Amino acid sequence: MKKYLALALALLLLTFAAFTACGKSGGESDRSADETGGGQGELEISDGVGDVPVVTELRIETMPEKTLYSVGDPLDTTGLTLTAVLSDGTTVPVLSDYTCSPEILGQDGTRTVTVTYKGVEASYDVIVEPSRILGVSVETMPDKMSYYVGETLDLSGITVRVEYANGNVVDYHEDVFPKRTFEKTGTMEVTLMIGSRKIPLTVTVRSRESTPARIEVATMPEKTRYAVGETFDKTGLTLTAVYDDGATETVSSGFLCAAESFDTPGTKTVAVTYWDKSTRLYVEVEPVWASIVSYPASLTCRVGETLNLDGLVVRTEGANGDVVMDENAFPVYRFDEPGNYVIPLVGDAVLEVTVIK
């Protein structure tokens, strides 16, 4: 009888030990899954600091639905799906926070779209079909129109607007035009090309020994009274450059203007620089009184949707006189997160918007 009791006790102890071992193993497995990001918890991805995994590769899993465009079309990434490969070997879907360039397909031919996520890039090609050019206009001239011999053409500030037969209107900037270096003095004509259309610019190239002794304001800009929040407009401003030999030059472009902030009312200073010489002019900034005459039908929209401003009318009083503004005077508002937002319109007029999921 004692022998049977001892045998039963031994079996009971063995069963208890096995159960304890299984429970410990299961606990370690659960903890390991939590530590490695298993399950449905949030995954932290680093930009390269500490031990958190970083993105090492960006994969395009599904191409966008649209890969055929006409010149001037905006990029459409509908249908694009991405996967990020992390430094620990895991992969995660990329649902947001990535950027695509270019946003506007402004040149015909096969064009590469670059997708960037946390500093890592992937790319795909699209086809951009040409469209007949109806008109070309220079909306803003380059900031720099005077050069020394040996300097390279700098078209910063230029805006060339092109109207296409497909209805698109595209603004082109300095990045689409080739550069050249000026090797001799004189008045030089620079020809820019958009398709077969020529855009002539005239610049002045001088030796480094020939610079103005001083500059003066010849004619004030057309606009000298501003409303709070506006930006300085140099249209109409001309300078007189006076040289050591007594020669003078009327300068209507190629100078730089740096204005004080127009965020508050008062007399503001505008510094004007041509070559290495500077002068000043003064403008007045006046407050703006604004009132909302009628509101949009709804001040609620969903995440990712565009706020519908139809029906919005705002009346302002200030330096520009009495102005009535409708919804077309304001930018497009789109929200990525739910919440309550205050949108400044003009002057002290604001909209309080609720964004829901």
C-alpha positions in Angstrom: 0.0 0.0 0.0 2.8 2.4 0.9 4.4 1.6 -2.5 1.3 2.7 -4.4 1.0 5.9 -2.4 4.6 6.8 -3.1 4.1 6.2 -6.8 0.9 8.4 -6.9 2.8 11.2 -5.1 5.7 11.0 -7.6 3.3 11.3 -10.6 1.5 14.2 -9.0 4.9 16.1 -8.5 5.9 15.4 -12.1 2.5 16.8 -13.4 2.9 20.0 -11.4 6.4 20.6 -12.7 5.4 20.2 -16.3 2.4 22.6 -15.9 4.7 25.2 -14.3 7.2 24.9 -17.1 4.5 25.4 -19.8 3.2 28.5 -18.0 6.6 30.1 -17.9 7.3 29.3 -21.5 4.0 30.8 -22.6 4.7 34.0 -20.6 8.1 34.4 -22.2 6.6 34.0 -25.7 3.9 36.7 -25.0 6.5 39.1 -23.7 8.8 38.5 -26.7 5.9 39.2 -29.1 5.2 42.5 -27.3 8.8 43.6 -27.3 9.3 43.0 -31.0 6.1 44.8 -32.0 3.9 41.8 -32.7 0.2 42.1 -32.6 -1.8 45.2 -33.4 0.1 47.8 -31.2 1.6 51.0 -32.5 5.0 50.6 -34.2 7.6 53.3 -33.5 9.9 54.1 -36.4 13.0 56.3 -35.9 14.7 58.8 -38.1 18.0 57.3 -37.1 18.4 58.1 -33.4 18.8 55.4 -30.7 17.9 51.7 -31.0 14.5 52.2 -32.6 14.3 50.6 -36.2 15.0 52.9 -39.1 13.7 52.7 -42.6 16.3 51.2 -45.0 14.2 50.6 -48.1 11.0 51.9 -49.6 9.1 49.6 -51.9 6.3 50.4 -54.3 3.8 47.6 -53.9 1.1 48.9 -56.2 1.4 51.5 -58.9 -1.0 54.5 -58.9 -4.1 54.1 -61.1 -3.0 57.0 -63.2 0.3 56.9 -65.1 -0.7 58.8 -68.2 -0.9 62.6 -68.0 -1.1 65.7 -70.2 1.3 68.6 -69.7 0.3 70.6 -66.6 -1.8 67.9 -65.0 -1.4 67.6 -61.2 0.1 64.3 -59.9 -2.5 61.8 -58.8 -1.3 59.0 -56.4 -4.7 57.3 -56.0 -4.0 53.6 -55.7 -0.3 53.9 -54.8 0.7 51.5 -52.0 4.1 51.5 -50.2 5.9 49.3 -47.9 8.9 50.3 -45.7 11.6 47.8 -44.9 13.1 48.5 -41.4 16.6 47.9 -40.1 15.5 45.0 -38.0 14.1 43.1 -41.1 10.5 43.8 -40.5 8.2 45.5 -43.0 5.3 47.9 -42.4 2.8 49.5 -44.8 3.3 53.3 -45.4 -0.1 55.0 -45.2 0.9 58.6 -44.7 3.7 61.1 -44.1 5.3 60.5 -47.5 5.9 63.1 -50.2 5.9 62.9 -54.0 7.7 65.1 -56.4 6.9 66.7 -58.8 3.4 67.7 -57.8 2.7 69.2 -61.3 3.8 67.4 -64.5 5.1 70.4 -66.4 7.2 68.7 -69.1 6.3 66.2 -71.7 8.0 62.8 -72.1 8.8 60.0 -69.6 9.1 61.6 -66.2 10.2 60.2 -62.9 8.1 60.6 -59.8 10.2 60.4 -56.6 8.4 59.2 -53.4 10.2 60.0 -50.1 9.5 58.6 -46.7 11.7 59.3 -43.7 14.6 60.2 -45.9 14.4 57.1 -48.1 13.3 57.3 -51.7 11.6 55.1 -54.3 10.5 56.2 -57.8 8.3 55.3 -60.7 7.8 56.6 -64.2 4.8 58.3 -65.8 4.1 59.4 -69.4 3.3 63.0 -70.0 1.8 63.8 -73.3 2.5 67.2 -75.0 -0.1 69.9 -75.5 0.0 72.9 -77.8 1.1 76.1 -76.1 -1.5 78.9 -76.5 0.3 81.6 -74.6 3.5 82.5 -72.6 3.9 85.4 -70.2 6.5 86.4 -67.7 4.6 87.0 -64.4 7.7 88.0 -62.3 11.2 88.9 -63.4 14.3 87.4 -61.9 15.6 89.1 -58.8 19.0 89.5 -60.3 19.5 91.3 -63.7 23.0 92.6 -63.3 26.2 90.5 -63.2 29.9 90.6 -63.0 32.0 88.8 -65.7 32.4 85.2 -64.6 29.1 85.0 -62.7 26.4 82.4 -63.6 22.9 83.3 -64.6 20.6 83.3 -61.6 16.9 83.1 -62.4 15.7 83.0 -58.8 12.3 84.8 -58.5 11.3 84.3 -62.2 7.8 83.0 -62.9 6.8 82.1 -66.5 3.2 81.3 -67.0 2.2 79.0 -69.8 -1.3 78.3 -71.0 -1.9 75.0 -72.8 -4.6 73.9 -75.3 -5.7 71.2 -72.8 -6.8 74.0 -70.4 -3.9 73.6 -68.0 -2.0 76.7 -66.8 1.5 76.0 -65.5 3.9 78.4 -63.7 7.6 77.6 -64.4 10.4 78.7 -62.2 14.2 78.9 -62.4 14.8 75.1 -62.0 13.5 74.3 -65.6 15.9 76.6 -67.4 19.6 76.0 -68.2 22.4 78.1 -66.7 25.1 80.0 -68.5 28.2 81.9 -67.4 28.9 85.5 -68.6 32.3 85.9 -70.1 32.3 89.5 -71.3 30.8 92.9 -70.4 27.9 94.6 -72.0 24.2 94.4 -72.4 23.4 90.7 -73.0 20.2 89.1 -74.3 19.4 85.8 -72.6 16.8 83.6 -74.4 14.8 81.2 -72.3 12.8 78.4 -74.0 9.5 76.8 -73.2 8.8 74.3 -75.9 9.3 76.3 -79.1 8.4 79.6 -77.5 11.2 82.1 -76.8 11.4 84.3 -73.7 14.0 87.1 -74.1 15.6 88.7 -71.1 18.1 91.5 -71.1 20.9 91.6 -68.4 23.8 93.9 -67.8 27.3 92.4 -67.4 30.1 94.6 -65.9 33.7 94.1 -65.0 34.3 93.8 -61.2 36.1 97.2 -61.3 32.9 98.9 -62.6 30.3 99.2 -59.8 28.0 102.1 -58.8 29.4 104.7 -56.4 25.9 105.1 -55.1 22.2 104.4 -55.9 19.1 106.6 -55.5 15.4 106.0 -55.8 14.3 107.5 -59.2 10.6 106.6 -59.0 8.7 105.2 -56.1 6.8 102.0 -56.6 3.2 102.2 -57.7 1.9 101.0 -54.3 3.0 102.7 -51.1 0.0 102.1 -48.9 -0.6 98.5 -47.7 -2.9 96.6 -45.5 -1.6 94.6 -42.5 -0.4 91.1 -43.8 0.3 92.2 -47.4 3.7 91.9 -48.9 5.8 94.6 -50.6 5.3 95.1 -54.3 8.2 96.7 -56.2 6.2 97.2 -59.4 7.1 100.7 -60.8 10.2 101.1 -58.6 13.3 102.4 -60.5 16.7 103.4 -59.4 19.4 105.7 -60.6 22.9 104.2 -60.4 25.7 106.8 -60.3 29.3 105.7 -61.3 32.6 107.2 -60.3 33.1 108.6 -63.8 29.9 110.6 -63.6 27.9 108.2 -65.8 24.4 107.3 -64.7 22.1 104.4 -65.4 18.4 103.9 -64.9 17.8 100.6 -63.2 14.3 99.1 -63.4 15.1 95.5 -62.5 17.8 93.3 -61.0 17.8 94.9 -57.5 16.8 93.3 -54.3 14.2 94.6 -51.9 14.0 93.7 -48.2 11.0 95.1 -46.3 10.2 95.1 -42.6 7.4 92.9 -41.5 3.9 94.1 -42.6 2.3 92.3 -39.7 1.6 95.5 -37.8 0.5 99.0 -38.8 3.0 101.8 -39.2 5.7 103.3 -41.4 7.9 100.5 -42.7 11.4 100.6 -44.2 12.3 98.9 -47.4 16.0 98.4 -48.1 16.9 98.3 -51.8 20.2 96.8 -52.9 21.9 97.0 -56.3 25.3 95.5 -56.7 26.9 96.3 -53.3 25.1 99.6 -52.8 21.9 100.2 -50.8 19.3 102.9 -50.3 15.9 103.0 -48.5 12.3 103.9 -49.1 9.3 104.1 -46.8 5.8 102.8 -47.1 2.7 102.9 -44.9 1.0 99.8 -43.5 -2.6 100.4 -42.3 -4.9 98.1 -40.2 -7.6 96.1 -41.9 -11.1 95.9 -40.6 -13.0 92.8 -41.8 -16.4 91.4 -41.2 -18.0 88.2 -42.4 -21.2 89.1 -44.4 -22.3 85.5 -44.9 -20.9 82.1 -43.8 -20.6 78.8 -45.7 -23.5 76.4 -45.4 -21.4 74.2 -43.1 -18.3 74.7 -41.0 -17.9 70.9 -40.5 -15.9 68.6 -42.8 -14.3 65.2 -42.6 -10.6 64.4 -42.4 -9.0 64.5 -45.8 -11.9 66.4 -47.4 -11.8 70.0 -48.6 -13.7 72.5 -46.6 -16.6 73.8 -48.8 -16.5 77.6 -48.6 -19.4 78.2 -51.0 -21.5 81.1 -49.7 -18.6 82.8 -47.8 -18.6 86.6 -48.2 -16.1 88.9 -46.4 -16.1 92.7 -46.5 -12.9 94.6 -45.7 -12.0 98.2 -45.1 -8.4 99.5 -45.2 -5.6 100.7 -47.4 -7.2 99.1 -50.5 -10.6 100.7 -49.9 -13.8 98.7 -49.3 -13.3 95.2 -50.8 -15.9 92.4 -51.0 -14.3 88.9 -51.1 -16.1 85.6 -51.9 -14.9 82.0 -51.5 -12.6 82.3 -54.5 -10.4 84.8 -52.7 -9.3 82.2 -50.1 -7.0 79.1 -50.4 -8.2 75.5 -50.2 -8.3 74.2 -46.7 -7.8 70.4 -46.1 -7.2 68.8 -42.7 -5.3 65.6 -41.8 -6.5 65.3 -38.2 -9.9 65.7 -36.5 -10.4 68.6 -34.1 -11.5 72.2 -33.9 -9.6 74.7 -36.0 -9.6 78.5 -36.2 -8.8 79.7 -39.8 -7.7 83.3 -40.2 -9.2 84.8 -43.3 -8.3 88.5 -43.5 -7.9 91.2 -40.9 -9.6 89.9 -37.7 -12.1 87.7 -39.6 -11.8 84.0 -38.8 -13.7 80.8 -39.3 -14.1 78.2 -36.6 -14.2 74.8 -38.2 -14.9 71.3 -36.8 -13.1 68.4 -38.5 -14.5 64.9 -37.8 -13.3 61.4 -38.8 
